[in-house]
Amino acid sequence: MIGSELDAAGVHDQALRAAYQRCRAINAKHGRTFFLATRLLSPAQRPAVHALYGFARRADDVLDEFDSRTTAQRSDELQGLATSLFTRLVENQPSGDDPTLDAVVHTARKYHLDWQLFDDFLASMRMDLTVTDYPDRAALDHYMYGSAEVIGLQLLPVLGTVAPREEAAPYAAALGKAFQLTNFLRDIDEDLTRGRVYLPADELAAHGVDRDVLTWCQKNRRTDPRLRTALKEQHALTRRIYIQAERGIALLQPRSRPCIRAALTLYSEILDRIEEIEFAVFA
């Protein structure tokens, strides 16, 4: 199947085909929900989506893999990745040792993606090296622009639009944000283990929740009533963003709409499950 996708996308160089195949495997392994939705795209579109996911995952692994690397070492590795990316974008040359770079550079040049979006993404990834808490919604939104919204913006040229791209952009960004907020709610336990809280501290504090409460919930595998109330509020906000994002599906090329609608439905079902378990995210 991957061979026919690459043929449809006009990718014939063997090394480049292998690079795209690697990105597809990364997406299938680590992004199963979104990977399932990509099956609804046309074969010609899928490799580019896999390349963008593969690069994002490559950067994320620098930050989140549990190993002995220090923060300084991770910072150096992330900077090296950024330098390699922009060097390859300028020179339009294969990296030779990183297939995710080869595939994403080819995708970026083919679809004329704005290079600034990659810079914004990497800026948010750097924040994860040192930032563990977000005092308010503005601070979290600043992080999420680079970590989530730009992903939606990068996908727009691949998906295609029936309206000016600028008109569809806010909805694409909103969908990226909604997906990530869903992950934040689902992964509170895992993120806290990594020392991070991706919810606005002031909004949690309004319900009497702070890091001590979160730590108690994690240690005892229970959900404090105050946290449950706070999560209900975050859950409702995320639902509203999905409603906003859904309006943009009609602005996409018809062939891309089933994929994005499926992705929206699948991620919304994660919210459904969180609600069904009464926000017992530490259970």
NULUM-829546 format. One line per field, with one value per atom (N, C-alpha, C, CB): x, y, z; atom name. Coordinates in steps of 0.001 Angstrom, whole numbers. Glycine has a CB too. Example, Ala and Ser with C-alpha at 12.3 -4.5 7.8 and 13.67 -1.06 7.14 Angstrom:
x	(13190,12300,13200,11308,12850,13670,12900,14084)
y	(-5690,-4500,-3300,-4473,-2250,-1060,30,-598)
z	(7800,7800,7800,9046,7080,7140,7870,5725)
atom	(N,CA,C,CB,N,CA,C,CB)
//
This chain:
x	(830,0,860,-937,1933,2769,3404,3844,3725,4307,3369,4688,2098,1130,912,-200,987,865,2012,835,3212,4378,4354,5668,3890,3732,2746,3252,1626,605,1123,-637,2018,2583,3754,3028,4138,5239,6607,5064,6729,8015,8631,7843,9706,10297,11730,10279,12429,13786,13743,14441,14589,14515,14840,15462,15837,16183,15049,17487,14433,13326,12103,12972,11882,10777,10984,10651,12226,12524,12295,13971,12613,12395,10910,12984,10105,8655,8096,7943,8629,8182,8476,8857,9629,9981,8988,11415,8634,7676,6312,7554,5924,4639,4638,4329,5738,5833,5760,7134,6395,6346,4915,7266,4217,2829,1957,2284,2128,1315,1551,1614,2787,3121,2718,4597,2972,2821,1589,4036,1025,-136,-1302,211,-1679,-2630,-3991,-2817,-4434,-5735,-5706,-6124,-4689,-4598,-4252,-3551,-3418,-3050,-4293,-2039,-5190,-6425,-7204,-7291,-7277,-8003,-7329,-8111,-5998,-5302,-5626,-3802,-6147,-6509,-7638,-6923,-8328,-9420,-8942,-10465,-7672,-7105,-6830,-5808,-6653,-6241,-4815,-6344,-4437,-3074,-1999,-2878,-2239,-1232,-982,-1654,-1957,-1813,-1124,-3167,-1261,-842,648,-1185,1554,2970,3354,3808,2810,3147,2678,2529,1492,975,1857,-486,2261,3149,4492,3369,4998,6277,6189,6713,5114,4947,4815,3718,4082,3965,5316,2919,6030,7312,8304,7892,8353,9269,8849,9335,7557,7085,7408,5570,7238,7551,9049,7039,9836,11300,11716,12004,11156,11481,10959,10904,9758,9148,9965,7717,10525,11320,12587,11684,13133,14303,13959,14790,12727,12311,11803,11252,11096,10288,10754,8927,11739,12216,12896,13185,12529,13144,14517,12236,15566,16921,17827,17408,19127,20082,20515,21291,19996,20425,20040,19818,20964,20693,19892,22012,19382,18662,19565,18126,20824,21766,21979,23109,22072,22260,21029,22563,19869,18637,18536,17403,18929,18913,19838,19323,21031,21983,21429,23328,20786,20244,19106,19748,18265,17163,17688,16208,18726,19326,19958,20372,20583,21160,20100,21930,18956,17854,17356,16707,17221,16766,17755,16564,19038,20064,20047,21450,19943,19904,18678,19916,17537,16310,16449,15127,16849,16877,18009,17016,19104,20166,19649,21395,18932,18398,17302,17848,16506,15484,16122,14604,17201,17874,18590,18875,19311,20137,19364,21304,18201,17395,18222,16825,18919,19763,19353,21248,19476,19142,20107,19152,19626,20474,21485,19622,21112,22020,21926,23403,21430,21396,20094,22549,19145,17886,16732,17890,16086,15026,13848,14531,13560,12434,12711,12157,13966,14325,14173,15761,14637,14558,13107,15205,12227,10824,10154,10069,10419,9727,10257,9877,11535,12078,11455,13628,11347,10713,9264,10773,8550,7156,7061,6518,7930,7887,8113,8931,9035,9328,8241,10705,7721,6681,5419,6342,5042,3794,4025,3056,5265,5601,5158,4943,5488,5120,5941,5321,5326,5994,7040,4962,8306,9366,9235,10715,8612,8437,7629,7746,6739,5945,6831,4879,7870,8804,9569,9783,9950,10660,9772,11128,8505,7572,7365,6229,7287,7145,8345,6977,9530,10741,10902,11963,10418,10469,9645,9963,8477,7660,8307,6255,8951,9650,10763,10228,11449,12498,11908,13252,10703,10068,9933,8694,9700,9535,10806,9091,11932,13184,13242,14367,12557,12693,11366,13472,10303,9012,8220,8203,7793,7038,5605,7731,5315,3979,3607,3914,2308,1799,874,1055,1250,502,-915,1228,-1152,-2478,-2718,-2629,-3911,-4299,-3420,-5758,-3046,-2215,-875,-1991,-284,1002,857,1577,-215,-432,-726,-1584,-1517,-1819,-557,-2833,358,1623,2385,2490,2440,3097,2362,3171,1043,262,237,-1143,471,542,1616,837,2806,3899,3783,5184,3224,3200,2007,3204,934,-281,-904,-1292,-1080,-1775,-995,-2016,323,1091,988,2560,729,566,-652,418,-1739,-2909,-2630,-4044,-1858,-1525,-619,-848,288,1153,362,2256,-677,-1461,-2353,-2307,-2710,-3667,-3268,-3831,-2019,-1660,-1774,-245,-1564,-1689,-3158,-1028,-3990,-5416,-6122,-6079,-5701,-6344,-7611,-6659,-7943,-9125,-9947,-8717,-11230,-12102,-12305,-13458,-11743,-11780,-10339,-12613,-10094,-8727,-8160,-8686,-6905,-6299,-6359,-4855,-6265,-6306,-7647,-6046,-8694,-10019,-10125,-11102,-9471,-9520,-8533,-9252,-7505,-6413,-6867,-5419,-7729,-8117,-8783,-9055,-9526,-10196,-9198,-11293,-8222,-7182,-6367,-6262,-6042,-5302,-6125,-4913,-7417,-8292,-8369,-9694,-8394,-8465,-7184,-8724,-6035,-4783,-4777,-3613,-5292,-5369,-6305,-5846,-7460,-8421,-7824,-9705,-7108,-6467,-5481,-5746,-4669,-3662,-4286,-2645,-5297,-5978,-6589,-7065,-7093,-7617,-6511,-8244,-5355,-4216,-3797,-3036,-3818,-3439,-4355,-3473,-5653,-6598,-6389,-8042,-6180,-5980,-4674,-6001,-3638,-2279,-1794,-1329,-2693,-2267,-1321,-3485,-1656,-841,564,-1508,649,1948,2759,1755,2108,2822,3343,1910,2543,2993,4210,1859,4255,5430,6671,5197,6497,7603,7863,7310,7084,7288,6545,8717,5599,4921,3421,5181,2847,1393,966,958,179,-246,-1678,-135,-1978,-3257,-2974,-4211,-3737,-3447,-3550,-4401,-2484,-2440,-3521,-1077,-3803,-4807,-6209,-4776,-6486,-7801,-7956,-8022,-6881,-6921,-7082,-5648,-6337,-6371,-7756,-5353,-8508,-9867,-10747,-10495,-10342,-11089,-10309,-11419,-9252,-8475,-7475,-9382,-7091,-6157,-4793,-6689,-3759,-2383,-1560,-1791,-247,599,504,2052,353,235,-1001,177,-2096,-3321,-3121,-4517,-2506,-2253,-1343,-1628,-314,615,-89,1804,-972,-1743,-2621,-2614,-3282,-4142,-3335,-4855,-2164,-1332,-846,-141,-407,120,-948,704,-2158,-3235,-4156,-4049,-3883,-4688,-6162,-4499,-6413,-7775,-7941,-8104,-9184,-9471,-10136,-10368,-9414,-9966,-11181,-8885,-12253,-13436,-13115,-14472,-12143,-11768,-11176,-10766,-10369,-9785,-10870,-8699,-11806,-12882,-13637,-13849,-13909,-14605,-13758,-14952,-12463,-11567,-11481,-10168,-11424,-11326,-12615,-10981,-13742,-15010,-14974,-16200,-14419,-14320,-13405,-13808,-12252,-11318,-11928,-9997,-12650,-13327,-14338,-14027,-15128,-16142,-15493,-17023,-14387,-13675,-13172,-12497,-12641,-12133,-13260,-11419,-14407,-15572,-15929,-16782,-15864,-16214,-15237,-16239,-13975,-12982,-13238,-11547,-13652,-14022,-15173,-14408,-16155,-17302,-16845,-18362,-15942,-15390,-14636,-14460,-13782,-12951,-13787,-11949,-14864,-15685,-16248,-16826,-16466,-17020,-16082,-17307,-14808,-13847,-13765,-12518,-14379,-14281,-14860,-15004,-15927,-16561,-15660,-17868,-14612,-13688,-12578,-13081,-12490,-11467,-11922,-11139,-10929,-11258,-12111,-9964,-13129,-14018,-13286,-14979,-12197,-11502,-10838,-10463,-10626,-9961,-10938,-9062,-12178,-13138,-13375,-14452,-13512,-13753,-12642,-13915,-11399,-10270,-10365,-8943,-10558,-10565,-11795,-10517,-12922,-14112,-13905,-15351,-13266,-12993,-12042,-12407,-10989,-10042,-10746,-8871,-11599,-12344,-13229,-13196,-13882,-14755,-13963,-15537,-12845,-12044,-11482,-10907,-10977,-10448,-11569,-9640,-12729,-13866,-14286,-15047,-14128,-14480,-13546,-14446,-12315,-11429,-12020,-9998,-12530,-13214,-14424,-13649,-15164,-16322,-15899,-17015,-14805,-14358,-13914,-13212,-13253,-12835,-14055,-12003,-15093,-16328,-17012,-17285,-16993,-17645,-17019,-17581,-15715,-15050,-15043,-13618,-15843,-16008,-14668,-16675,-13843,-12587,-11579,-12870,-11692,-10754,-9481,-11388,-8761,-7604,-6384,-7250,-6432,-5323,-5650,-4961,-6803,-7214,-6359,-8707)
y	(-1209,0,1253,9,1267,2457,2741,2300,1691,1907,2653,594,2285,2967,4406,2215,4653,6024,6885,6041,6356,7113,7311,6405,6307,6472,7598,5152,7591,8620,10006,8315,10071,11354,11790,11274,10955,11310,11176,12699,10309,10090,8821,9979,8979,7838,7540,8087,8522,8289,7270,9617,6259,5158,5598,4052,6448,6918,7753,7744,8570,9402,8542,10472,7521,6603,5936,5533,5545,4930,5917,4418,7187,8212,8369,9554,8418,8522,7262,8758,6115,4872,4885,3663,5451,5552,6450,6094,7568,8485,7834,9781,7088,6392,5401,5667,4680,3717,4417,2912,5580,6353,6778,7591,7252,7680,6505,8317,5375,4198,3713,3075,3833,3336,4300,3060,5581,6543,7441,7397,7554,8430,7673,9614,6594,5656,6286,4475,7188,7822,8627,8729,9468,10294,9446,11401,8429,7557,6899,6478,6472,5855,6831,5390,8080,9087,9351,10392,9277,9561,8544,9593,7389,6391,6899,5076,7948,8518,9588,9103,9949,10876,10143,11524,10890,10266,9754,11271,8689,8163,9215,7039,10151,11166,12114,11958,12280,13209,12582,13728,11291,10654,10802,9204,10614,10708,12039,10485,13141,14449,14560,15572,14044,14075,13231,13571,12061,11213,11899,9867,12619,13316,14388,13945,15155,16201,15587,17070,14496,13824,13270,12695,12638,12033,13043,11340,14222,15247,15741,16417,15974,16438,15416,16710,14156,13106,13037,11749,13251,13250,14297,13515,15498,16554,16207,17895,15663,15316,14256,14822,13315,12259,12803,11204,13867,14500,14939,15711,15377,15939,14899,16964,13896,13077,11651,13045,11180,9827,9749,9385,8727,8536,7889,7662,8673,8152,9056,8061,8871,9561,10926,8706,11379,12662,13816,12879,14764,15950,16961,16581,17982,19045,19719,20082,19936,20570,19711,20828,18412,17516,17510,16094,17523,17564,18886,17373,19963,21269,21278,22371,20721,20653,19805,20077,18699,17818,18505,16497,19222,19934,21043,20514,21741,22782,22180,23566,21026,20350,19953,19127,19501,19144,20366,18513,21487,22729,23197,23831,23160,23589,22718,23547,21411,20494,20742,19042,20970,21206,22418,21393,23549,24775,24767,25983,24079,23927,23145,23219,22052,21231,21966,19909,22761,23534,24511,24293,25148,26124,25431,26959,24368,23707,22688,23027,22268,21241,19986,21773,19564,18386,17394,18769,16096,15100,15173,13692,14788,14849,13718,14801,12597,11461,10565,11936,11085,10259,10387,10620,11156,11334,11313,12666,10166,10068,10995,8657,11297,12199,13584,12288,14014,15309,15292,15687,14228,14152,14238,12851,13517,13505,14847,12406,15455,16710,17858,17051,17850,18888,18761,18786,17536,17329,17809,15842,17492,17932,19453,17309,20059,21517,22242,21964,21754,22412,22110,21966,20912,20545,21379,19052,21584,22300,23763,21600,24216,25616,26020,26542,25173,25464,26633,24223,27427,28572,28066,29510,28376,27895,28443,28265,29603,30187,29259,31552,28480,27556,26510,26875,26063,25119,25784,24575,27030,27761,27937,29131,28254,28418,27100,28955,26015,24702,24382,23623,24583,24270,25182,24382,26417,27325,26771,28726,26228,25630,24364,25318,23598,22409,22799,21605,23899,24360,24738,25560,25258,25619,24405,26244,23240,22033,21638,20895,22191,21902,22573,22344,23692,24470,24854,25713,24933,25374,24159,26181,24184,23059,23420,22534,24719,25169,26409,25469,26615,27765,28555,27318,29793,30546,30894,31800,31052,31470,30997,33008,31270,30823,31442,31163,32696,33357,32648,34830,32244,31548,30191,31374,29473,28171,28325,27429,29330,29566,29891,30704,30625,30945,29661,31881,28754,27473,26668,26674,26648,25797,26305,25681,27582,28052,27267,29577,27177,26472,24965,26879,24441,22992,22318,22662,23073,22443,23189,22323,24498,25245,25237,26681,25336,25366,24044,25684,22950,21670,21731,20511,22292,22474,23377,23032,24429,25364,24711,26615,23849,23145,22167,22402,21593,20610,21239,19816,22500,23125,23015,24576,23320,23205,21776,23707,20802,19402,19030,18478,19496,19173,19911,19503,21146,21969,22618,21142,23767,24508,24963,25721,25204,25739,27235,25017,27765,29201,29663,29518,30962,31422,30767,32958,30360,29642,30447,29295,31764,32612,32490,34073,32208,32049,30741,32106,29707,28401,28281,27314,29120,28982,29000,30079,29917,29923,28623,31079,27997,26750,25596,26428,25593,24568,24694,24671,25922,26154,25720,27635,26016,25643,24133,26218,23411,21957,21389,21342,21935,21506,21754,22218,22905,23231,22268,24681,21984,21082,19692,20988,19198,17890,17891,17509,18939,18946,19130,20045,19962,20103,18775,21186,18020,16689,15803,16043,15839,15060,15509,15180,16802,17307,16752,18839,16704,16166,14668,16446,13964,12514,12156,11906,12959,12597,13338,12857,13868,14603,13763,15024,12513,11618,11480,10235,11154,10976,12263,10488,13377,14655,15040,15759,14779,15102,14265,14875,13026,12184,12801,10769,13496,14187,15564,14329,15921,17188,18356,17502,18096,19175,19166,19068,20372,20536,21461,21114,20920,21697,22212,20848,22763,23413,24735,22509,25787,27101,27069,28158,27472,27396,28246,27829,29413,30276,29690,31667,28996,28381,27177,27961,26443,25364,25929,24504,26987,27586,28113,28716,28528,29022,27943,29520,26686,25572,24918,24527,25585,25068,23999,24535,23944,22914,23530,22221,22901,23296,22027,24179,22176,21001,19998,21426,20489,19571,18686,20356,19274,18492,17470,19421,17892,16974,15828,17723,16154,15130,14142,15775,14656,13777,12841,14608,13375,12553,11460,13427,11822,10840,9767,11524,10179,9232,8263,9979,8757,7937,7349,8758,7665,7170,7490,5661,8718,9189,10589,9188,10982,12313,13149,12231,14131,15062,15771,16101,15974,16665,18030,16834,18720,20026,19872,20736,18841,18602,18202,17509,17388,16984,18206,16028,19157,20377,21178,21241,21282,22023,21363,22130,20041,19331,19432,17868,19467,19683,21002,19667,22021,23332,23274,24381,22619,22490,21655,21856,20643,19770,20564,18606,21397,22203,23196,22950,23787,24725,24015,25377,22823,22066,21710,20793,21357,21071,22286,20665,23449,24658,24895,25881,24567,24746,23755,24567,22536,21577,22110,20225,22706,23252,24347,23805,25192,26240,25635,27158,24654,24062,23342,23097,22717,21933,22793,21258,24058,24943,25083,26317,24811,24970,23798,25211,22677,21502,21788,20309,22559,22884,23722,23621,24314,25128,24301,26204,23022,22139,21560,21010,21106,20375,19156,19944,18840,17722,16420,17488,16133,14863,14785,14654,15941,15969,15985,17170,16282,16453,15178,16939,13997,12795,12520,11596,12742,12525,13433,12759,14718,15668,15469,17104,15143,14874,13624,14708,12615,11397,11680,10314,12466,12809,13577,13637,14522,15289,14367,16377,13433,12501,11611,11640,11077,10170,10871,9584,12088,12816,13257,14030,13593,13951,12770,14427,11571,10382,10186,9148,10689,10670,11543,11155,12711,13567,12853,14892,12140,11387,10402,10640,9686,8673,9314,7844,10464,11165,11549,12422,11997,12364,11130,13103,10035,8805,8257,7752,8435,7952,9012,7521,10059,11138,11790,10601,11962,12703,12044,14116,10731,9991,9711,8659,10761,10648,10048,12006,9912,9291,7868,10133,7369,6034,4952,5789)
z	(0,0,0,1212,818,883,-463,1951,-1228,-2543,-3465,-3163,-3448,-4306,-3858,-4312,-2547,-2048,-2560,-510,-2496,-2944,-4452,-2528,-5178,-6627,-6920,-7283,-6208,-6425,-6079,-5600,-5083,-4662,-5531,-3222,-6482,-7374,-6743,-7853,-5735,-5066,-5643,-3502,-6410,-7105,-6655,-8593,-6110,-5617,-4481,-5140,-4555,-3594,-2163,-4012,-2012,-666,-77,-699,-911,-440,-127,-1489,-913,-624,734,-1734,1008,2304,3445,2335,3211,4232,4540,3779,3505,3710,4384,2363,4019,4646,6142,3984,6500,7916,8651,8081,8058,8691,8832,7882,7835,7917,9071,6599,9243,10339,11695,10231,11808,13052,13347,12966,12335,12517,12929,11229,12272,12582,14007,11597,14488,15823,16924,15915,16731,17823,17709,17894,16522,16347,15761,15456,16431,15834,15535,16750,16413,16174,14882,17358,14745,13540,12324,13724,12518,11395,10804,11849,11672,11194,10319,12378,10750,9967,8624,10755,8577,7313,6229,7541,6608,5601,4709,6275,5163,4376,3401,5296,3470,2490,1182,3031,121,-1134,-971,-2331,-1676,-1556,-1784,-2531,-2697,-3006,-1843,-4219,-959,162,1371,571,1536,2784,3097,2735,2136,2491,3124,1274,2638,3207,4649,2371,4930,6300,7211,6348,6735,7530,7778,6830,6783,6941,8019,5613,8017,9031,10416,8718,10521,11812,12241,11746,11311,11653,12182,10457,11570,12058,13436,11075,13628,14935,16017,14899,15696,16666,16925,16173,15893,16053,17074,14697,16986,17947,19330,17490,19389,20670,21400,20461,20660,21284,21935,20255,21384,22008,23425,21171,23615,24898,25871,24683,25387,26286,26486,25796,25748,25985,27349,24868,28123,29433,29248,30356,29421,29338,30163,27856,30030,30900,30378,31091,29254,28713,29642,27328,29778,30585,29768,31090,30462,29765,28739,30766,29108,28181,26938,28877,27126,25987,25078,26475,25688,24900,24138,25811,24795,24141,22930,25129,23102,21988,20843,22467,21193,20155,19400,20776,20138,19489,18589,20537,19047,18220,16972,19018,17131,15974,14962,16416,15470,14584,13823,15380,14538,13898,12838,14947,13168,12218,10968,12870,11181,10039,9175,10519,9825,9068,8163,10013,8736,7940,6916,8851,7229,6234,5032,6847,5313,4219,3447,4769,4141,3438,2452,4441,2886,2026,869,2842,1193,182,-648,846,-133,-796,-1047,-2121,-5,-76,1007,68,745,1768,2936,1171,4099,5292,5312,6554,4725,4692,5900,4556,7027,8233,9022,9120,8536,9259,8258,10077,8105,7097,7358,7023,8636,8904,8342,10415,8391,7813,6298,8194,5676,4218,3751,3709,4428,4016,4266,4750,5420,5728,4874,7216,4545,3660,2272,3571,1786,483,508,81,1579,1716,1787,2967,2590,2763,1447,3783,660,-610,-1652,-1133,-1633,-2602,-2406,-2483,-1137,-838,-460,288,-587,-307,1107,-1354,2068,3452,3978,4343,4805,5418,6415,6123,6169,7047,8460,6481,8600,9926,10838,9817,10255,11062,11724,10202,11031,11637,12780,10582,12582,13629,14855,13108,14633,15747,16487,15244,15738,16358,17243,15288,16710,17464,18672,16567,18587,19735,20889,19344,20586,21644,22184,21126,21322,21804,22776,20622,22497,23416,24770,22816,24773,26039,26947,25789,26360,27164,27906,26287,27515,28216,29578,27378,29728,30966,31613,30688,30837,31379,31843,30317,33089,33643,33994,34866,34102,34488,33678,36012,33528,32782,33694,31478,34025,35035,34622,35363,33315,32868,31433,32966,30935,29601,28516,29341,28682,27670,27516,28038,28634,28583,27906,29996,28233,27607,26117,28299,25761,24346,23553,24203,24169,23501,23179,24384,24136,23912,22840,25222,22925,22035,20598,22551,20394,19012,18266,18957,18859,18201,18259,18804,19343,19516,18854,20969,18584,18063,16891,19158,17036,15986,14674,16435,14755,13503,12748,13790,13459,12773,11849,13797,12364,11517,10338,12319,10572,9492,8449,10063,8891,7945,7078,8694,7647,6908,5839,7865,6005,5085,3609,5445,3242,1820,1295,1603,2171,1769,1586,2810,2495,2442,1317,3768,1064,53,577,-1169,31,468,-734,1325,-485,-1531,-1344,-1530,-282,10,143,1319,184,429,1687,560,1614,2733,4026,2412,3908,5099,5819,4721,5075,5678,6452,4602,5955,6612,7761,5609,7769,8737,10195,8523,10630,12051,12497,12322,11599,11951,12035,10928,11125,11171,12452,9942,12824,14065,15268,14195,15247,16361,16519,16154,15406,15504,16101,14127,15685,16293,17789,15647,18198,19622,20354,19814,19760,20400,20598,19564,19583,19712,20879,18403,20967,22024,23404,21767,23524,24810,25247,24727,24295,24605,25157,23356,24517,25007,26400,24044,26644,27967,29050,27986,28774,29754,29945,29317,28860,28937,29632,27542,29403,29818,31061,28693,31865,33062,33909,33897,34106,34929,34348,35045,33075,32418,32417,30986,32119,32079,33459,31538,34495,35852,36225,36870,35770,36001,35365,35443,34259,33593,34202,32103,35220,35907,35305,35934,34394,33687,33957,32194,33957,34052,32919,35461,31998,30831,30988,29561,32151,32396,33091,33253,32800,33393,34914,32833,35585,37045,37692,37551,37116,37745,37626,37119,36536,36378,37301,34921,37530,38514,39920,38427,40207,41547,41899,41646,40901,41145,41765,39841,41614,42205,43347,41133,43797,44916,44550,45931,43277,42812,42547,41536,43091,42809,42607,43966,42511,42278,43422,42086,44639,45774,45637,47093,45199,45002,43885,44674,42792,41684,42118,40502,42876,43346,44268,44070,45139,46029,45206,47010,44189,43333,42640,42286,42157,41475,42443,40807,43606,44592,45070,45781,45256,45812,44744,46776,43483,42364,42564,42197,43002,43241,42654,44759,42442,41907,42983,40645,43478,44460,43846,44919,44608,44066,43466,45154,44029,43479,42087,44404,41911,40591,39597,40665,40032,39133,38607,39850,39482,39066,38082,40289,38369,37473,36104,38085,36083,34808,34003,35047,34683,33974,33216,34961,33852,33209,31993,34205,32131,31011,29884,31485,30261,29302,28479,30029,29139,28445,27492,29459,27912,27041,25786,27794,25964,24818,23860,25287,24395,23551,22683,24425,23270,22517,21372,23447,21597,20531,19394,21086,19724,18679,17830,19303,18479,17749,16792,18729,17275,16421,15239,17230,15513,14464,13415,15071,13846,12920,11792,13672,12058,11031,9833,11624,10043,8962,8009,9527,8354,7484,6103,8117,6057,4771,3876,5005,4443,3655,3019,4524,3383,2827,1496,3810,716,-499,-131,-1259,-915,-574,-268,-1696,-991,-775,594,-1853,1248,2551,3720,2636,3451,4550,5357,4001,4722,5532,6540,4631,6155,7065,8276,6343,8052,9158,10035,8630,9422,10223,11077,9317,10513,11274,12431,10362,12165,13228,14338,12668,13958,14954,15785,14274,15135,15851,16796,14863,16318,17137,18370,16311,18193,19344,20274,18883,19723,20568,21432,19711,20904,21677,22869,20784,22764,23934,25029,23561,24644,25620,26212,24967,25375,25867,26949,24711,26705,27664,28975,27071,28879,30096,30923,29749,30249,30948,31524,29999,30780,31233,32513,30142,32670,33887,34975,33576,34765,35744,36095,37014,35061,35164,36116,35626,36247,37099,36311,37613,35967,35081,35775,34527,37091,37820,38262,39034,37878,38338,37686,38029)
atom	(N,CA,C,CB,N,CA,C,CB,N,CA,C,CB,N,CA,C,CB,N,CA,C,CB,N,CA,C,CB,N,CA,C,CB,N,CA,C,CB,N,CA,C,CB,N,CA,C,CB,N,CA,C,CB,N,CA,C,CB,N,CA,C,CB,N,CA,C,CB,N,CA,C,CB,N,CA,C,CB,N,CA,C,CB,N,CA,C,CB,N,CA,C,CB,N,CA,C,CB,N,CA,C,CB,N,CA,C,CB,N,CA,C,CB,N,CA,C,CB,N,CA,C,CB,N,CA,C,CB,N,CA,C,CB,N,CA,C,CB,N,CA,C,CB,N,CA,C,CB,N,CA,C,CB,N,CA,C,CB,N,CA,C,CB,N,CA,C,CB,N,CA,C,CB,N,CA,C,CB,N,CA,C,CB,N,CA,C,CB,N,CA,C,CB,N,CA,C,CB,N,CA,C,CB,N,CA,C,CB,N,CA,C,CB,N,CA,C,CB,N,CA,C,CB,N,CA,C,CB,N,CA,C,CB,N,CA,C,CB,N,CA,C,CB,N,CA,C,CB,N,CA,C,CB,N,CA,C,CB,N,CA,C,CB,N,CA,C,CB,N,CA,C,CB,N,CA,C,CB,N,CA,C,CB,N,CA,C,CB,N,CA,C,CB,N,CA,C,CB,N,CA,C,CB,N,CA,C,CB,N,CA,C,CB,N,CA,C,CB,N,CA,C,CB,N,CA,C,CB,N,CA,C,CB,N,CA,C,CB,N,CA,C,CB,N,CA,C,CB,N,CA,C,CB,N,CA,C,CB,N,CA,C,CB,N,CA,C,CB,N,CA,C,CB,N,CA,C,CB,N,CA,C,CB,N,CA,C,CB,N,CA,C,CB,N,CA,C,CB,N,CA,C,CB,N,CA,C,CB,N,CA,C,CB,N,CA,C,CB,N,CA,C,CB,N,CA,C,CB,N,CA,C,CB,N,CA,C,CB,N,CA,C,CB,N,CA,C,CB,N,CA,C,CB,N,CA,C,CB,N,CA,C,CB,N,CA,C,CB,N,CA,C,CB,N,CA,C,CB,N,CA,C,CB,N,CA,C,CB,N,CA,C,CB,N,CA,C,CB,N,CA,C,CB,N,CA,C,CB,N,CA,C,CB,N,CA,C,CB,N,CA,C,CB,N,CA,C,CB,N,CA,C,CB,N,CA,C,CB,N,CA,C,CB,N,CA,C,CB,N,CA,C,CB,N,CA,C,CB,N,CA,C,CB,N,CA,C,CB,N,CA,C,CB,N,CA,C,CB,N,CA,C,CB,N,CA,C,CB,N,CA,C,CB,N,CA,C,CB,N,CA,C,CB,N,CA,C,CB,N,CA,C,CB,N,CA,C,CB,N,CA,C,CB,N,CA,C,CB,N,CA,C,CB,N,CA,C,CB,N,CA,C,CB,N,CA,C,CB,N,CA,C,CB,N,CA,C,CB,N,CA,C,CB,N,CA,C,CB,N,CA,C,CB,N,CA,C,CB,N,CA,C,CB,N,CA,C,CB,N,CA,C,CB,N,CA,C,CB,N,CA,C,CB,N,CA,C,CB,N,CA,C,CB,N,CA,C,CB,N,CA,C,CB,N,CA,C,CB,N,CA,C,CB,N,CA,C,CB,N,CA,C,CB,N,CA,C,CB,N,CA,C,CB,N,CA,C,CB,N,CA,C,CB,N,CA,C,CB,N,CA,C,CB,N,CA,C,CB,N,CA,C,CB,N,CA,C,CB,N,CA,C,CB,N,CA,C,CB,N,CA,C,CB,N,CA,C,CB,N,CA,C,CB,N,CA,C,CB,N,CA,C,CB,N,CA,C,CB,N,CA,C,CB,N,CA,C,CB,N,CA,C,CB,N,CA,C,CB,N,CA,C,CB,N,CA,C,CB,N,CA,C,CB,N,CA,C,CB,N,CA,C,CB,N,CA,C,CB,N,CA,C,CB,N,CA,C,CB,N,CA,C,CB,N,CA,C,CB,N,CA,C,CB,N,CA,C,CB,N,CA,C,CB,N,CA,C,CB,N,CA,C,CB,N,CA,C,CB,N,CA,C,CB,N,CA,C,CB,N,CA,C,CB,N,CA,C,CB,N,CA,C,CB,N,CA,C,CB,N,CA,C,CB,N,CA,C,CB,N,CA,C,CB,N,CA,C,CB,N,CA,C,CB,N,CA,C,CB,N,CA,C,CB,N,CA,C,CB,N,CA,C,CB,N,CA,C,CB,N,CA,C,CB,N,CA,C,CB,N,CA,C,CB,N,CA,C,CB,N,CA,C,CB,N,CA,C,CB,N,CA,C,CB,N,CA,C,CB,N,CA,C,CB,N,CA,C,CB,N,CA,C,CB,N,CA,C,CB,N,CA,C,CB,N,CA,C,CB,N,CA,C,CB,N,CA,C,CB,N,CA,C,CB,N,CA,C,CB,N,CA,C,CB,N,CA,C,CB,N,CA,C,CB,N,CA,C,CB,N,CA,C,CB,N,CA,C,CB,N,CA,C,CB,N,CA,C,CB,N,CA,C,CB,N,CA,C,CB,N,CA,C,CB,N,CA,C,CB,N,CA,C,CB,N,CA,C,CB,N,CA,C,CB,N,CA,C,CB,N,CA,C,CB,N,CA,C,CB,N,CA,C,CB,N,CA,C,CB,N,CA,C,CB,N,CA,C,CB,N,CA,C,CB,N,CA,C,CB,N,CA,C,CB,N,CA,C,CB,N,CA,C,CB,N,CA,C,CB,N,CA,C,CB,N,CA,C,CB,N,CA,C,CB,N,CA,C,CB,N,CA,C,CB,N,CA,C,CB,N,CA,C,CB,N,CA,C,CB,N,CA,C,CB,N,CA,C,CB,N,CA,C,CB,N,CA,C,CB,N,CA,C,CB,N,CA,C,CB,N,CA,C,CB,N,CA,C,CB,N,CA,C,CB,N,CA,C,CB,N,CA,C,CB,N,CA,C,CB,N,CA,C,CB,N,CA,C,CB,N,CA,C,CB,N,CA,C,CB,N,CA,C,CB,N,CA,C,CB,N,CA,C,CB,N,CA,C,CB,N,CA,C,CB,N,CA,C,CB,N,CA,C,CB,N,CA,C,CB,N,CA,C,CB,N,CA,C,CB,N,CA,C,CB)
//
